Amino acid sequence: MNKYNIISTIFSCWLLLFLYQQAICTTAQVSDEDEGEFEYSKKSPRGPEHWGSLREEWAKCGNSTVRWQSPIDIVNSTVKAVSDGGQLMFNYKSANATVHNSGHDIEIEWIGDAGSAQFKGVNYSLVQCHWHSPAEHLIDGKRYDLELHMVHVNSSDMAALVVSQLYQISDSPDPFLSQFKAQIKSLTKTVGDVPMAGVVDPRSARTDTAIKYYNYLGSLTTPSCNGTVIWIVNETISTVAEKQVDLLSEAVFDYAEMNARPVQPLNGREILLYH
């Protein structure tokens, strides 16, 4: 090999390395942009009214595309009471977890087997939970201060079951959210993960002790707004400290400090109240 071939080979290797590094940087930039590709402000061109047109796979976010969207206003005068609370059962257990800031919400993602929820004889594995402030679901037109979503998935058909817990601000902090104070602070305005030191017990969220709960069929409340999602909304309202709600709002990016999707039309859906 002459010196020209050697120089050419070295240059080719350098060029490949340069292109590889550029590809990594580009991928990272795209990932960061994806986190902020939708927003919550009605004034934004990426706000909720425009989610359905931002991406082809997000078309379901448009009300004209899919009739049964979430969240909704649960009006007690129109719900149907069902005296069979045994349709819903929980089998949660402690497992390793990670605290994740997606930019638009704070999530707890279980790495190990955190158990499951069973509804009408079908098992749904718990995979993650996250918060919305203010709350997304309304009860008789009232919007609460915070909402926790416990997200479960059925592995056979990827159907989802989401258990919702509503909170109102009081002097009593939420013990479950208190566990993650340090991790959430470390992720302020930063997309990323912080592993937990030890395990997280989902039972400490106290969403598995519902005596009465609402049930209806809807969708995810963030793009891609996919349905059908089985929604379980606990009737009992829990308490949270104002500082805890502020912590969540300050940690996410500015466009998601109030990360509640507007209420969607009921479109003839039946809401059940199990007890």
N, C-alpha and C positions, 0 to 999 in steps of 0.2 A: 504494500500500500504506500503510494507516494504522499508527500506532505499535503498536496491539494485534497486528496481523498480523506486524509486524517482531519484536516480543517473542516471539510464538508460534513464529516461524520459528527465532529464536535458541535458544529453549528446546528445540525439537525437535532441532536440530543437536547441542546439548549432550547431550541424552538419548541420542541415537544414539552419540555418541562415548563416553559413559559406559558404555553397554551393550557396545560393542565392546571397551573396555578390560577390562570384567569377563569377557567371553568369553575373552579372551586369558589372563587370570589363571586362569580355571577350567580351560582346556585345559592349562595348564602344571601345575596341581595334579593333574589326572587323570593326566597323563603320569608325574609323579613317583610317584603312588600305584601305577600299573601296574607300575613297576619293583619295588616291594616287595609285590606282590599274592600272591606265593608265597614260602614260607620253607623252611628245611631242618631245623629242629628238630622232632624227633618229638613234642615236647610242645606244639608250636604248632598251633592250629586251621587254620593255613595250611601245615602241614608236608606232606611227601611223601605221607603216607597220605590226605590230603584234597585233593590237587591236582585229582583227577578231578571233584570236586563244586564247585570254586570257580567254574568257568565252564563253560558248555555246550560251548564249543569245546575244552575241556581234558578232556573225558570219556575220551579215550584213555589218560590217565594212570592210570585205574583198572585194576587187573590183570584184573578181570572183563570189561572191555570189549575190550581188545586183548591177545592172548596173548603176542606177541613184543615185549617191552619191554627197554630197556637202562638201566643196565649189567648185566653178568652176571659170575659167577665162572667163569673159564676153567680147567677141570680137565684137565690134560694127559693123564690116563689115559683120557679119553673123546673126545679130539679125533681127527680123521681126517687123516692125513698125505697131502699132495698134492705130487708132485714137478713142479710147474709154476709156479715163481715169476714167469715171464714174463707171467702174467695181469695183473700190476700194473706200470704204467710211469708215470713222472713227466715233466712238461715245465714246470717252474717257471721263472719269471723275475722280475727285480726290478720293482717298481711302487710308486707313491705309496701311502701308507697313513696311517691315523689310529688313535690309541690311544683306546679307548672304555671308560668305566666304566659298566656297565649297572646297578650297584648290587649285582647278584648274581654278577658275574664281570668280569674284565678281558679285553678283546678287542682284537685287531689287525685292523682292517678295511681290506682293500685297495681303493683307489679305482680304480686302473687295472687293466689286464690282468696278473695275476700268474701266468698259466699255468694248467696243469690236471694232473689225474691221470687215467689211463686204466685201467679195469678191465674185463676181458673184452671189449675192443674198444669200450667206451663211454667218451666223454670227459666229465669232470666239472670245471667251472671252479672254481678256488680263490677263495673270497670272504672268508673270515675265519678266525681261530683264536682260541682262548680257553683258560683254565686252570681246573682244578678241584683243590682241595686239601682233604682228601687225595684220592688217585686214586679214580676211580669204578669202574673194572674191577679185579677181583681175579684173581690167577694162583695156582691151587692154594690158594685161601683166604687168600692174603697180600695185604694192601692196602698199596700204595706211597704215597709222600709227596706226589706231584704227578702230574697228567695233563694233557697238552696235546692239544687236539682241533683238527685242521686240517679245516675244513668246506668241502666242494665241492658244487656243484649242477649238475645237468644242465638246461640252459635249455629243452629241448624238453618235458620232462615234470615238471620241478622235483624229480626224484628226488635224494636226497642220498647222498654218500659221505663218511664221516668217518674220517680217519686218526688213530689214537691213539698217543701216545708216553707211556710211564710213566717216572717218575723216582724215584730214591731219594736221600736226603740224604747228602752227602759233603763233603769239602773242596774239590771241584772244582765251581765254579759253572757254570751253563748259559749259554754265550755268546749264544744267541739271546735269552733273557730279559734278559740284561744290557744289551742295546741300549735297553731301554725304561724303565730305572730312573728317570730324571728325570721322564718323562711320567707314569708310574704314581704317583710321589710327589705330583705336582701335582694328581692327581685323587682323592686320598685322601678317602673319604666323600662324593664329589661325582659325581653323574650328569652325564656330559658327554664331550666329545671334546677331544683335543689332537692337532693335525696334526704329523706327523713332519717334521723338517728333512731333506728328501731322500727317498730311496726305501728300501724294506725288501725284502731278498732272502729269499723263503721257503725257499730252499735252506739258509740258515744255521740253520734249525730242525733240520736233519739227519733229518727224518722220511722223506725220499725215498731213503734208502740201505738200506732194509730188505732183509736177506738171507732172513730167515724172518719170517713174519707170520701171525697168526690172522685168520680171516674168518668172519663170521656175519651174519645178518639180524636187525635190531632196530629201535630207535626213537631219537628224540631223547631226551636225558636231562633236559630241562627242559620245562615246559609250552610247547607243547601236546602234547608226547610223541608227535608225529606219526611214523608209519612209512610205508613201509618204508625203513629206512636201511641201507645197506651199510657194515658196520664192518670196518676194517682196524686191527688192534692189533699193533704191532711187538713181536716177541718180545724183542729186546734192550732192556735197561733202561738208561736214561741217568742222569746225575748232575746234581744241583742243590744249591746251597748253602742252608743253613737260613735265612739272611737273605733269600734270594730268595723262598722260600715265605712267610716272615713278611710280606714286602712286599706280596704279593698278598692275603694275609688281612687285613692292616691297611687296604688301600685300599678294599675293598668294604664294604658296610654290615654292621652287627653280625649280622644274621640270616643272613648268608652267609659268615661267616668260615671255616666248614667247609661248603663248597658241593658236597658229593658226594651224589648221589641213592643211596638204598639199593639193594643188589643185587636184581635181579628174577628170578623163576623162569625156568628154561630152557625149560620146557614142550615138551620133545621136539625142540628145535632141534639142527641139526647144526653143529658147529664144525670148520672146516677149518684145517689148518696147512700153509701153502704154503712151499716151500723150493726 
